[in-house]
Amino acid sequence: MNELDIPILKTSFDLYKTFHEYRKVVPKNDRFTIYERSENLILDVVELLIEAGYVARNNKVTILEHASVKLNTLRLLIRLMKESSTFDTKKYVTLQTIIDEIGRQLGGWIRSSGLK
């Protein structure tokens, strides 16, 4: 299985690439605090999505919900970076658009994986 064949993983990969490109504009005092924490959250979400792709259906929802919590935490940290002028509005909107898409895909995956 090629992980990038799964749409949510491709979108998450794109989020990381975009976020990583912004590293060079992040002030040094934010780079090793909120930026690094946000970067780690993106990687955590990617890891959880890969894990969810391999586990049995009855364990999948728990992992996906954990990924959703991490994604929402990331959403808040990105907003905080905009509010503290770490990111300008354009970068903020770009990142939030990608995060919103991941959220929609994740919600769909959670709904389709629910036990009935």
N, CA, C and O atoms as a printed pandas DataFrame, in Angstrom:
     atom_number atom_name residue_name chain_id  residue_number  x_coord  y_coord  z_coord
0              1         N          MET        A               1    0.846   -1.180    0.000
1              2        CA          MET        A               1    0.000    0.000    0.000
2              3         C          MET        A               1    0.889    1.239    0.000
3              4         O          MET        A               1    1.795    1.363    0.823
4              5         N          ASN        A               2    0.627    2.136   -0.910
5              6        CA          ASN        A               2    1.317    3.423   -0.938
6              7         C          ASN        A               2    0.477    4.405   -0.133
7              8         O          ASN        A               2   -0.651    4.720   -0.512
8              9         N          GLU        A               3    1.030    4.889    0.981
9             10        CA          GLU        A               3    0.281    5.767    1.873
10            11         C          GLU        A               3   -0.241    7.013    1.176
11            12         O          GLU        A               3   -1.303    7.521    1.537
12            13         N          LEU        A               4    0.494    7.521    0.171
13            14        CA          LEU        A               4    0.050    8.743   -0.495
14            15         C          LEU        A               4   -1.123    8.503   -1.443
15            16         O          LEU        A               4   -1.647    9.449   -2.032
16            17         N          ASP        A               5   -1.540    7.242   -1.593
17            18        CA          ASP        A               5   -2.755    6.949   -2.350
18            19         C          ASP        A               5   -3.999    7.258   -1.517
19            20         O          ASP        A               5   -5.098    7.382   -2.059
20            21         N          ILE        A               6   -3.826    7.380   -0.208
21            22        CA          ILE        A               6   -4.933    7.723    0.681
22            23         C          ILE        A               6   -5.038    9.251    0.701
23            24         O          ILE        A               6   -4.094    9.924    1.116
24            25         N          PRO        A               7   -6.171    9.808    0.260
25            26        CA          PRO        A               7   -6.280   11.265    0.112
26            27         C          PRO        A               7   -5.925   12.065    1.361
27            28         O          PRO        A               7   -5.255   13.093    1.257
28            29         N          ILE        A               8   -6.359   11.616    2.545
29            30        CA          ILE        A               8   -6.080   12.382    3.758
30            31         C          ILE        A               8   -4.584   12.410    4.060
31            32         O          ILE        A               8   -4.083   13.395    4.602
32            33         N          LEU        A               9   -3.875   11.355    3.720
33            34        CA          LEU        A               9   -2.425   11.351    3.942
34            35         C          LEU        A               9   -1.719   12.279    2.964
35            36         O          LEU        A               9   -0.747   12.944    3.322
36            37         N          LYS        A              10   -2.203   12.323    1.746
37            38        CA          LYS        A              10   -1.617   13.244    0.772
38            39         C          LYS        A              10   -1.832   14.692    1.222
39            40         O          LYS        A              10   -0.923   15.517    1.134
40            41         N          THR        A              11   -3.030   14.991    1.701
41            42        CA          THR        A              11   -3.325   16.339    2.183
42            43         C          THR        A              11   -2.466   16.675    3.403
43            44         O          THR        A              11   -1.977   17.798    3.528
44            45         N          SER        A              12   -2.284   15.713    4.294
45            46        CA          SER        A              12   -1.444   15.918    5.478
46            47         C          SER        A              12    0.011   16.128    5.088
47            48         O          SER        A              12    0.713   16.947    5.681
48            49         N          PHE        A              13    0.448   15.392    4.102
49            50        CA          PHE        A              13    1.806   15.546    3.571
50            51         C          PHE        A              13    1.979   16.954    2.998
51            52         O          PHE        A              13    3.001   17.602    3.222
52            53         N          ASP        A              14    0.978   17.417    2.264
53            54        CA          ASP        A              14    1.010   18.782    1.713
54            55         C          ASP        A              14    1.045   19.831    2.828
55            56         O          ASP        A              14    1.733   20.845    2.713
56            57         N          LEU        A              15    0.295   19.579    3.910
57            58        CA          LEU        A              15    0.318   20.497    5.045
58            59         C          LEU        A              15    1.726   20.583    5.622
59            60         O          LEU        A              15    2.222   21.677    5.892
60            61         N          TYR        A              16    2.366   19.442    5.811
61            62        CA          TYR        A              16    3.716   19.463    6.374
62            63         C          TYR        A              16    4.686   20.201    5.452
63            64         O          TYR        A              16    5.497   21.003    5.916
64            65         N          LYS        A              17    4.603   19.932    4.151
65            66        CA          LYS        A              17    5.509   20.605    3.214
66            67         C          LYS        A              17    5.309   22.117    3.261
67            68         O          LYS        A              17    6.282   22.870    3.286
68            69         N          THR        A              18    4.062   22.561    3.272
69            70        CA          THR        A              18    3.769   23.994    3.325
70            71         C          THR        A              18    4.271   24.591    4.641
71            72         O          THR        A              18    4.914   25.640    4.648
72            73         N          PHE        A              19    3.977   23.922    5.738
73            74        CA          PHE        A              19    4.390   24.402    7.048
74            75         C          PHE        A              19    5.920   24.479    7.132
75            76         O          PHE        A              19    6.470   25.437    7.678
76            77         N          HIS        A              20    6.582   23.492    6.603
77            78        CA          HIS        A              20    8.043   23.455    6.626
78            79         C          HIS        A              20    8.644   24.612    5.812
79            80         O          HIS        A              20    9.666   25.179    6.200
80            81         N          GLU        A              21    8.018   24.952    4.701
81            82        CA          GLU        A              21    8.480   26.092    3.895
82            83         C          GLU        A              21    8.431   27.400    4.673
83            84         O          GLU        A              21    9.251   28.289    4.445
84            85         N          TYR        A              22    7.478   27.523    5.588
85            86        CA          TYR        A              22    7.321   28.749    6.361
86            87         C          TYR        A              22    8.358   28.889    7.472
87            88         O          TYR        A              22    8.469   29.955    8.077
88            89         N          ARG        A              23    9.103   27.851    7.745
89            90        CA          ARG        A              23   10.087   27.873    8.833
90            91         C          ARG        A              23   11.050   29.048    8.711
91            92         O          ARG        A              23   11.419   29.666    9.709
92            93         N          LYS        A              24   11.453   29.349    7.481
93            94        CA          LYS        A              24   12.454   30.401    7.286
94            95         C          LYS        A              24   11.956   31.802    7.636
95            96         O          LYS        A              24   12.767   32.708    7.831
96            97         N          VAL        A              25   10.633   31.997    7.719
97            98        CA          VAL        A              25   10.100   33.317    8.070
98            99         C          VAL        A              25    9.688   33.415    9.535
99           100         O          VAL        A              25    9.280   34.478   10.002
100          101         N          VAL        A              26    9.795   32.306   10.255
101          102        CA          VAL        A              26    9.402   32.301   11.665
102          103         C          VAL        A              26   10.524   32.926   12.494
103          104         O          VAL        A              26   11.682   32.525   12.377
104          105         N          PRO        A              27   10.182   33.902   13.328
105          106        CA          PRO        A              27   11.205   34.502   14.187
106          107         C          PRO        A              27   11.872   33.444   15.078
107          108         O          PRO        A              27   11.238   32.480   15.508
108          109         N          LYS        A              28   13.134   33.648   15.335
109          110        CA          LYS        A              28   13.914   32.672   16.092
110          111         C          LYS        A              28   13.302   32.380   17.467
111          112         O          LYS        A              28   13.331   31.236   17.921
112          113         N          ASN        A              29   12.760   33.382   18.121
113          114        CA          ASN        A              29   12.185   33.152   19.451
114          115         C          ASN        A              29   10.925   32.286   19.410
115          116         O          ASN        A              29   10.538   31.724   20.434
116          117         N          ASP        A              30   10.277   32.167   18.246
117          118        CA          ASP        A              30    9.106   31.293   18.101
118          119         C          ASP        A              30    9.451   29.948   17.477
119          120         O          ASP        A              30    8.688   28.989   17.601
120          121         N          ARG        A              31   10.577   29.874   16.820
121          122        CA          ARG        A              31   10.935   28.679   16.058
122          123         C          ARG        A              31   11.068   27.438   16.928
123          124         O          ARG        A              31   10.712   26.337   16.508
124          125         N          PHE        A              32   11.580   27.618   18.134
125          126        CA          PHE        A              32   11.826   26.460   18.988
126          127         C          PHE        A              32   10.791   26.310   20.089
127          128         O          PHE        A              32   10.997   25.573   21.053
128          129         N          THR        A              33    9.682   27.011   19.938
129          130        CA          THR        A              33    8.591   26.883   20.903
130          131         C          THR        A              33    7.319   26.494   20.160
131          132         O          THR        A              33    7.097   25.317   19.877
132          133         N          ILE        A              34    6.496   27.468   19.847
133          134        CA          ILE        A              34    5.190   27.188   19.250
134          135         C          ILE        A              34    5.312   26.586   17.851
135          136         O          ILE        A              34    4.508   25.732   17.477
136          137         N          TYR        A              35    6.298   27.016   17.081
137          138        CA          TYR        A              35    6.455   26.465   15.733
138          139         C          TYR        A              35    6.840   24.988   15.809
139          140         O          TYR        A              35    6.255   24.150   15.123
140          141         N          GLU        A              36    7.818   24.683   16.641
141          142        CA          GLU        A              36    8.267   23.293   16.761
142          143         C          GLU        A              36    7.152   22.403   17.305
143          144         O          GLU        A              36    6.984   21.269   16.855
144          145         N          ARG        A              37    6.392   22.915   18.273
145          146        CA          ARG        A              37    5.278   22.139   18.828
146          147         C          ARG        A              37    4.226   21.870   17.745
147          148         O          ARG        A              37    3.676   20.772   17.673
148          149         N          SER        A              38    3.954   22.860   16.918
149          150        CA          SER        A              38    2.992   22.695   15.830
150          151         C          SER        A              38    3.494   21.689   14.800
151          152         O          SER        A              38    2.731   20.860   14.305
152          153         N          GLU        A              39    4.763   21.769   14.489
153          154        CA          GLU        A              39    5.359   20.825   13.535
154          155         C          GLU        A              39    5.232   19.398   14.063
155          156         O          GLU        A              39    4.910   18.476   13.313
156          157         N          ASN        A              40    5.486   19.224   15.357
157          158        CA          ASN        A              40    5.356   17.898   15.961
158          159         C          ASN        A              40    3.911   17.402   15.933
159          160         O          ASN        A              40    3.667   16.208   15.759
160          161         N          LEU        A              41    2.957   18.311   16.104
161          162        CA          LEU        A              41    1.550   17.918   16.025
162          163         C          LEU        A              41    1.192   17.429   14.622
163          164         O          LEU        A              41    0.454   16.455   14.473
164          165         N          ILE        A              42    1.710   18.098   13.601
165          166        CA          ILE        A              42    1.458   17.652   12.226
166          167         C          ILE        A              42    1.995   16.235   12.051
167          168         O          ILE        A              42    1.318   15.371   11.495
168          169         N          LEU        A              43    3.204   16.006   12.523
169          170        CA          LEU        A              43    3.807   14.673   12.400
170          171         C          LEU        A              43    3.027   13.641   13.209
171          172         O          LEU        A              43    2.887   12.497   12.777
172          173         N          ASP        A              44    2.521   14.030   14.373
173          174        CA          ASP        A              44    1.684   13.120   15.171
174          175         C          ASP        A              44    0.417   12.738   14.413
175          176         O          ASP        A              44    0.017   11.574   14.410
176          177         N          VAL        A              45   -0.210   13.718   13.775
177          178        CA          VAL        A              45   -1.434   13.445   13.007
178          179         C          VAL        A              45   -1.125   12.483   11.863
179          180         O          VAL        A              45   -1.866   11.525   11.642
180          181         N          VAL        A              46   -0.040   12.729   11.138
181          182        CA          VAL        A              46    0.344   11.841   10.039
182          183         C          VAL        A              46    0.569   10.426   10.568
183          184         O          VAL        A              46    0.107    9.454    9.970
184          185         N          GLU        A              47    1.273   10.314   11.678
185          186        CA          GLU        A              47    1.544    8.997   12.261
186          187         C          GLU        A              47    0.248    8.286   12.658
187          188         O          GLU        A              47    0.096    7.090   12.408
188          189         N          LEU        A              48   -0.676    9.012   13.269
189          190        CA          LEU        A              48   -1.950    8.409   13.665
190          191         C          LEU        A              48   -2.773    7.989   12.452
191          192         O          LEU        A              48   -3.447    6.959   12.493
192          193         N          LEU        A              49   -2.730    8.768   11.380
193          194        CA          LEU        A              49   -3.479    8.400   10.171
194          195         C          LEU        A              49   -2.910    7.140    9.539
195          196         O          LEU        A              49   -3.658    6.283    9.067
196          197         N          ILE        A              50   -1.597    7.028    9.529
197          198        CA          ILE        A              50   -0.977    5.810    9.002
198          199         C          ILE        A              50   -1.363    4.624    9.874
199          200         O          ILE        A              50   -1.710    3.559    9.362
200          201         N          GLU        A              51   -1.305    4.806   11.186
201          202        CA          GLU        A              51   -1.686    3.730   12.105
202          203         C          GLU        A              51   -3.138    3.310   11.873
203          204         O          GLU        A              51   -3.448    2.119   11.851
204          205         N          ALA        A              52   -4.017    4.283   11.703
205          206        CA          ALA        A              52   -5.438    3.984   11.486
206          207         C          ALA        A              52   -5.651    3.192   10.208
207          208         O          ALA        A              52   -6.593    2.405   10.111
208          209         N          GLY        A              53   -4.788    3.394    9.238
209          210        CA          GLY        A              53   -4.908    2.650    7.988
210          211         C          GLY        A              53   -4.594    1.177    8.128
211          212         O          GLY        A              53   -4.950    0.378    7.262
212          213         N          TYR        A              54   -3.932    0.814    9.205
213          214        CA          TYR        A              54   -3.495   -0.573    9.384
214          215         C          TYR        A              54   -4.228   -1.341   10.477
215          216         O          TYR        A              54   -4.122   -2.566   10.533
216          217         N          VAL        A              55   -4.964   -0.663   11.342
217          218        CA          VAL        A              55   -5.595   -1.368   12.462
218          219         C          VAL        A              55   -6.966   -1.899   12.071
219          220         O          VAL        A              55   -7.549   -1.508   11.060
220          221         N          ALA        A              56   -7.456   -2.801   12.906
221          222        CA          ALA        A              56   -8.784   -3.373   12.697
222          223         C          ALA        A              56   -9.847   -2.293   12.884
223          224         O          ALA        A              56   -9.631   -1.302   13.582
224          225         N          ARG        A              57  -10.981   -2.503   12.256
225          226        CA          ARG        A              57  -12.054   -1.506   12.248
226          227         C          ARG        A              57  -12.494   -1.094   13.649
227          228         O          ARG        A              57  -12.787    0.080   13.878
228          229         N          ASN        A              58  -12.546   -2.031   14.587
229          230        CA          ASN        A              58  -13.026   -1.710   15.934
230          231         C          ASN        A              58  -12.045   -0.819   16.711
231          232         O          ASN        A              58  -12.445   -0.208   17.702
232          233         N          ASN        A              59  -10.777   -0.727   16.294
233          234        CA          ASN        A              59   -9.794    0.151   16.950
234          235         C          ASN        A              59   -9.593    1.457   16.186
235          236         O          ASN        A              59   -9.001    2.401   16.708
236          237         N          LYS        A              60  -10.075    1.504   14.982
237          238        CA          LYS        A              60   -9.824    2.630   14.077
238          239         C          LYS        A              60  -10.409    3.953   14.591
239          240         O          LYS        A              60   -9.745    4.988   14.538
240          241         N          VAL        A              61  -11.637    3.918   15.081
241          242        CA          VAL        A              61  -12.316    5.149   15.491
242          243         C          VAL        A              61  -11.563    5.831   16.630
243          244         O          VAL        A              61  -11.435    7.055   16.635
244          245         N          THR        A              62  -11.067    5.064   17.585
245          246        CA          THR        A              62  -10.325    5.637   18.709
246          247         C          THR        A              62   -9.078    6.374   18.212
247          248         O          THR        A              62   -8.785    7.481   18.665
248          249         N          ILE        A              63   -8.366    5.772   17.303
249          250        CA          ILE        A              63   -7.155    6.390   16.760
250          251         C          ILE        A              63   -7.512    7.638   15.955
251          252         O          ILE        A              63   -6.838    8.662   16.068
252          253         N          LEU        A              64   -8.561    7.560   15.149
253          254        CA          LEU        A              64   -8.974    8.708   14.351
254          255         C          LEU        A              64   -9.456    9.866   15.224
255          256         O          LEU        A              64   -9.206   11.029   14.910
256          257         N          GLU        A              65  -10.142    9.548   16.313
257          258        CA          GLU        A              65  -10.578   10.605   17.234
258          259         C          GLU        A              65   -9.381   11.260   17.916
259          260         O          GLU        A              65   -9.387   12.466   18.163
260          261         N          HIS        A              66   -8.362   10.471   18.219
261          262        CA          HIS        A              66   -7.125   11.019   18.793
262          263         C          HIS        A              66   -6.458   11.956   17.783
263          264         O          HIS        A              66   -5.961   13.021   18.152
264          265         N          ALA        A              67   -6.449   11.558   16.518
265          266        CA          ALA        A              67   -5.897   12.413   15.459
266          267         C          ALA        A              67   -6.704   13.704   15.356
267          268         O          ALA        A              67   -6.138   14.771   15.119
268          269         N          SER        A              68   -8.008   13.616   15.528
269          270        CA          SER        A              68   -8.870   14.796   15.463
270          271         C          SER        A              68   -8.551   15.788   16.581
271          272         O          SER        A              68   -8.539   16.997   16.353
272          273         N          VAL        A              69   -8.296   15.286   17.774
273          274        CA          VAL        A              69   -7.924   16.153   18.903
274          275         C          VAL        A              69   -6.607   16.860   18.595
275          276         O          VAL        A              69   -6.477   18.060   18.836
276          277         N          LYS        A              70   -5.643   16.135   18.071
277          278        CA          LYS        A              70   -4.348   16.736   17.730
278          279         C          LYS        A              70   -4.513   17.776   16.621
279          280         O          LYS        A              70   -3.865   18.823   16.647
280          281         N          LEU        A              71   -5.372   17.490   15.655
281          282        CA          LEU        A              71   -5.617   18.436   14.574
282          283         C          LEU        A              71   -6.256   19.719   15.106
283          284         O          LEU        A              71   -5.904   20.815   14.671
284          285         N          ASN        A              72   -7.188   19.583   16.038
285          286        CA          ASN        A              72   -7.822   20.766   16.624
286          287         C          ASN        A              72   -6.836   21.569   17.472
287          288         O          ASN        A              72   -6.903   22.798   17.507
288          289         N          THR        A              73   -5.934   20.886   18.145
289          290        CA          THR        A              73   -4.877   21.581   18.896
290          291         C          THR        A              73   -3.982   22.346   17.930
291          292         O          THR        A              73   -3.617   23.493   18.188
292          293         N          LEU        A              74   -3.630   21.709   16.815
293          294        CA          LEU        A              74   -2.828   22.375   15.786
294          295         C          LEU        A              74   -3.544   23.610   15.256
295          296         O          LEU        A              74   -2.931   24.661   15.073
296          297         N          ARG        A              75   -4.822   23.479   15.014
297          298        CA          ARG        A              75   -5.633   24.600   14.515
298          299         C          ARG        A              75   -5.526   25.802   15.470
299          300         O          ARG        A              75   -5.375   26.942   15.031
300          301         N          LEU        A              76   -5.605   25.530   16.767
301          302        CA          LEU        A              76   -5.507   26.580   17.769
302          303         C          LEU        A              76   -4.108   27.209   17.790
303          304         O          LEU        A              76   -3.985   28.430   17.883
304          305         N          LEU        A              77   -3.060   26.390   17.705
305          306        CA          LEU        A              77   -1.696   26.919   17.722
306          307         C          LEU        A              77   -1.398   27.764   16.484
307          308         O          LEU        A              77   -0.691   28.768   16.570
308          309         N          ILE        A              78   -1.934   27.358   15.336
309          310        CA          ILE        A              78   -1.748   28.137   14.105
310          311         C          ILE        A              78   -2.425   29.503   14.264
311          312         O          ILE        A              78   -1.884   30.532   13.860
312          313         N          ARG        A              79   -3.611   29.485   14.858
313          314        CA          ARG        A              79   -4.315   30.756   15.098
314          315         C          ARG        A              79   -3.511   31.643   16.058
315          316         O          ARG        A              79   -3.414   32.854   15.860
316          317         N          LEU        A              80   -2.947   31.035   17.083
317          318        CA          LEU        A              80   -2.132   31.780   18.032
318          319         C          LEU        A              80   -0.896   32.379   17.353
319          320         O          LEU        A              80   -0.485   33.493   17.678
320          321         N          MET        A              81   -0.309   31.637   16.411
321          322        CA          MET        A              81    0.839   32.170   15.676
322          323         C          MET        A              81    0.441   33.368   14.815
323          324         O          MET        A              81    1.223   34.305   14.652
324          325         N          LYS        A              82   -0.767   33.338   14.267
325          326        CA          LYS        A              82   -1.240   34.492   13.502
326          327         C          LYS        A              82   -1.467   35.673   14.425
327          328         O          LYS        A              82   -1.064   36.793   14.114
328          329         N          GLU        A              83   -2.114   35.428   15.565
329          330        CA          GLU        A              83   -2.417   36.491   16.518
330          331         C          GLU        A              83   -1.143   37.122   17.096
331          332         O          GLU        A              83   -1.138   38.303   17.442
332          333         N          SER        A              84   -0.083   36.349   17.198
333          334        CA          SER        A              84    1.174   36.872   17.753
334          335         C          SER        A              84    2.136   37.322   16.649
335          336         O          SER        A              84    3.311   37.586   16.904
336          337         N          SER        A              85    1.621   37.405   15.430
337          338        CA          SER        A              85    2.380   37.886   14.260
338          339         C          SER        A              85    3.539   36.997   13.855
339          340         O          SER        A              85    4.474   37.458   13.200
340          341         N          THR        A              86    3.491   35.735   14.235
341          342        CA          THR        A              86    4.488   34.783   13.754
342          343         C          THR        A              86    4.225   34.501   12.278
343          344         O          THR        A              86    5.159   34.392   11.483
344          345         N          PHE        A              87    2.953   34.384   11.921
345          346        CA          PHE        A              87    2.533   34.205   10.531
346          347         C          PHE        A              87    1.672   35.389   10.120
347          348         O          PHE        A              87    0.913   35.928   10.925
348          349         N          ASP        A              88    1.799   35.786    8.860
349          350        CA          ASP        A              88    0.900   36.813    8.345
350          351         C          ASP        A              88   -0.433   36.159    7.982
351          352         O          ASP        A              88   -0.568   34.935    8.009
352          353         N          THR        A              89   -1.397   36.984    7.646
353          354        CA          THR        A              89   -2.747   36.486    7.364
354          355         C          THR        A              89   -2.766   35.522    6.186
355          356         O          THR        A              89   -3.498   34.533    6.212
356          357         N          LYS        A              90   -1.981   35.792    5.162
357          358        CA          LYS        A              90   -1.963   34.921    3.980
358          359         C          LYS        A              90   -1.477   33.516    4.339
359          360         O          LYS        A              90   -2.080   32.528    3.919
360          361         N          LYS        A              91   -0.409   33.422    5.101
361          362        CA          LYS        A              91    0.111   32.110    5.508
362          363         C          LYS        A              91   -0.890   31.401    6.419
363          364         O          LYS        A              91   -1.096   30.191    6.317
364          365         N          TYR        A              92   -1.502   32.174    7.304
365          366        CA          TYR        A              92   -2.505   31.619    8.202
366          367         C          TYR        A              92   -3.673   31.011    7.420
367          368         O          TYR        A              92   -4.096   29.888    7.695
368          369         N          VAL        A              93   -4.184   31.755    6.453
369          370        CA          VAL        A              93   -5.315   31.271    5.651
370          371         C          VAL        A              93   -4.918   30.025    4.859
371          372         O          VAL        A              93   -5.691   29.071    4.768
372          373         N          THR        A              94   -3.724   30.034    4.293
373          374        CA          THR        A              94   -3.247   28.864    3.547
374          375         C          THR        A              94   -3.221   27.626    4.428
375          376         O          THR        A              94   -3.717   26.568    4.041
376          377         N          LEU        A              95   -2.640   27.764    5.620
377          378        CA          LEU        A              95   -2.551   26.621    6.538
378          379         C          LEU        A              95   -3.929   26.188    7.029
379          380         O          LEU        A              95   -4.219   24.992    7.080
380          381         N          GLN        A              96   -4.775   27.143    7.391
381          382        CA          GLN        A              96   -6.102   26.784    7.895
382          383         C          GLN        A              96   -6.954   26.119    6.819
383          384         O          GLN        A              96   -7.767   25.249    7.129
384          385         N          THR        A              97   -6.779   26.514    5.565
385          386        CA          THR        A              97   -7.519   25.880    4.469
386          387         C          THR        A              97   -7.147   24.404    4.358
387          388         O          THR        A              97   -8.015   23.547    4.191
388          389         N          ILE        A              98   -5.868   24.121    4.449
389          390        CA          ILE        A              98   -5.415   22.727    4.381
390          391         C          ILE        A              98   -5.890   21.956    5.608
391          392         O          ILE        A              98   -6.343   20.817    5.490
392          393         N          ILE        A              99   -5.790   22.574    6.785
393          394        CA          ILE        A              99   -6.236   21.919    8.023
394          395         C          ILE        A              99   -7.741   21.650    7.970
395          396         O          ILE        A              99   -8.194   20.592    8.408
396          397         N          ASP        A             100   -8.517   22.594    7.441
397          398        CA          ASP        A             100   -9.964   22.388    7.302
398          399         C          ASP        A             100  -10.264   21.199    6.398
399          400         O          ASP        A             100  -11.157   20.404    6.690
400          401         N          GLU        A             101   -9.518   21.076    5.299
401          402        CA          GLU        A             101   -9.711   19.937    4.392
402          403         C          GLU        A             101   -9.387   18.624    5.093
403          404         O          GLU        A             101  -10.124   17.649    4.953
404          405         N          ILE        A             102   -8.302   18.592    5.837
405          406        CA          ILE        A             102   -7.954   17.384    6.597
406          407         C          ILE        A             102   -9.063   17.074    7.597
407          408         O          ILE        A             102   -9.430   15.912    7.776
408          409         N          GLY        A             103   -9.596   18.097    8.244
409          410        CA          GLY        A             103  -10.691   17.904    9.196
410          411         C          GLY        A             103  -11.923   17.300    8.549
411          412         O          GLY        A             103  -12.558   16.414    9.121
412          413         N          ARG        A             104  -12.266   17.775    7.358
413          414        CA          ARG        A             104  -13.412   17.203    6.632
414          415         C          ARG        A             104  -13.149   15.737    6.271
415          416         O          ARG        A             104  -14.016   14.879    6.443
416          417         N          GLN        A             105  -11.960   15.469    5.776
417          418        CA          GLN        A             105  -11.624   14.097    5.410
418          419         C          GLN        A             105  -11.611   13.186    6.642
419          420         O          GLN        A             105  -12.085   12.051    6.594
420          421         N          LEU        A             106  -11.070   13.696    7.729
421          422        CA          LEU        A             106  -11.006   12.920    8.960
422          423         C          LEU        A             106  -12.402   12.643    9.508
423          424         O          LEU        A             106  -12.693   11.527    9.939
424          425         N          GLY        A             107  -13.261   13.654    9.490
425          426        CA          GLY        A             107  -14.636   13.460    9.939
426          427         C          GLY        A             107  -15.361   12.415    9.113
427          428         O          GLY        A             107  -16.102   11.593    9.651
428          429         N          GLY        A             108  -15.147   12.445    7.802
429          430        CA          GLY        A             108  -15.753   11.436    6.934
430          431         C          GLY        A             108  -15.248   10.043    7.235
431          432         O          GLY        A             108  -16.013    9.079    7.232
432          433         N          TRP        A             109  -13.961    9.940    7.493
433          434        CA          TRP        A             109  -13.368    8.635    7.806
434          435         C          TRP        A             109  -13.910    8.114    9.140
435          436         O          TRP        A             109  -14.192    6.924    9.278
436          437         N          ILE        A             110  -14.051    9.008   10.116
437          438        CA          ILE        A             110  -14.596    8.601   11.428
438          439         C          ILE        A             110  -16.038    8.113   11.259
439          440         O          ILE        A             110  -16.416    7.073   11.798
440          441         N          ARG        A             111  -16.837    8.877   10.506
441          442        CA          ARG        A             111  -18.243    8.473   10.292
442          443         C          ARG        A             111  -18.344    7.136    9.561
443          444         O          ARG        A             111  -19.187    6.304    9.895
444          445         N          SER        A             112  -17.488    6.935    8.568
445          446        CA          SER        A             112  -17.567    5.692    7.797
446          447         C          SER        A             112  -16.990    4.500    8.555
447          448         O          SER        A             112  -17.251    3.352    8.195
448          449         N          SER        A             113  -16.204    4.763    9.606
449          450        CA          SER        A             113  -15.590    3.681   10.373
450          451         C          SER        A             113  -16.380    3.332   11.618
451          452         O          SER        A             113  -16.047    2.366   12.304
452          453         N          GLY        A             114  -17.418    4.093   11.927
453          454        CA          GLY        A             114  -18.203    3.850   13.129
454          455         C          GLY        A             114  -18.818    2.470   13.120
455          456         O          GLY        A             114  -19.264    1.973   12.086
456          457         N          LEU        A             115  -18.834    1.867   14.279
457          458        CA          LEU        A             115  -19.407    0.522   14.400
458          459         C          LEU        A             115  -20.923    0.615   14.388
459          460         O          LEU        A             115  -21.509    1.461   15.064
460          461         N          LYS        A             116  -21.541   -0.244   13.628
461          462        CA          LYS        A             116  -23.006   -0.232   13.508
462          463         C          LYS        A             116  -23.576   -1.558   13.917
463          464         O          LYS        A             116  -24.793   -1.744   13.884
